[in-house]
């Protein structure tokens, strides 16, 4: 089984945490947050989680030079996340 790329995981999970923290900060400050803004911020957070899973074994060169096709594929909800036999 290929090794996990810790740099990719660190970047994308870290970015997801930042995005979620921004949402929490707005909620705690009781700042206005409409459905559209919330949807966009959650999509951003999910994108990074999806990327962290789907690109977890990529070499850095592939990650750094991500094609449009790879970007789309890595950003999609993981099809294999719930299947522990993969």
N, C-alpha and C positions, 0 to 999 in steps of 0.2 A: 504494500500500500504506500503510495507517495506521501512524503512529508507535508505537513501543514506549513504554509508560508506565513510565519508569524508577523512579518512586516505588513502584509496585506490585511491580516486579521486585526492588527493593532490600529491601522489607519481607518478601516471601515467601521469597526466596532466603536472606535473612539469618536468618529464623526457622528455615528448614530447617537451616542451618549450626549454629545454636544447638542444635537438637534432636540432630543428629548428634554434636556435641561432647559433649553430655550422655551419650550412649551410649558414646563413646570414653572419657570420664572414668571411668565405671563399669567399663568393661573394664580400663582401665589400673590402677585401684585394686583390681581383683579383687573389686569389690562384687557381691553376689548379683544376678543378672539372670535371671529366669525367662522362659519362652517367651511367656507372656501379656504381661508387661511389655514385653518386646522388641517384640512384635507391635504393641502400642499406640504405642510410641515411633516405630517405623518407619512406621506408618500416618500419624502426625502429620507426619513428615518428607515422606513422599510427597504428602500433602495439599497442603503448601506448594509443592512442586515443580509439582504439577499446576495449582495456582492460578496460579503464576508464568507458566506457559505459556498456560493457557486464558484468563486475564484480562489478558494482556500488552498488549492494545490498548484496553482499556476506559478511558473517561474516569474521573477520580477520583470524580465524583459517583455513578456507577454502582457503583464499588467500595465507597465509603463507605456507600451505602444498599443494599447487596446483598440482593436478595430471596432467599427460601428456594430458589426455583427456580434462580437464578443461582449461589447457594452450592453447591448440589448439582452443577450442570453444571460449574462451574469446578473443583470438587474431584475430579471423575472423571478417570481416566487419559485423556490427550489422544488423540483418534482421528486427529488430523492431524500428530502429532509426527514420524512416520516418513516422511510424504509431503512431499517438498521442493517439489512443484509447487504447493502451496497458497499 
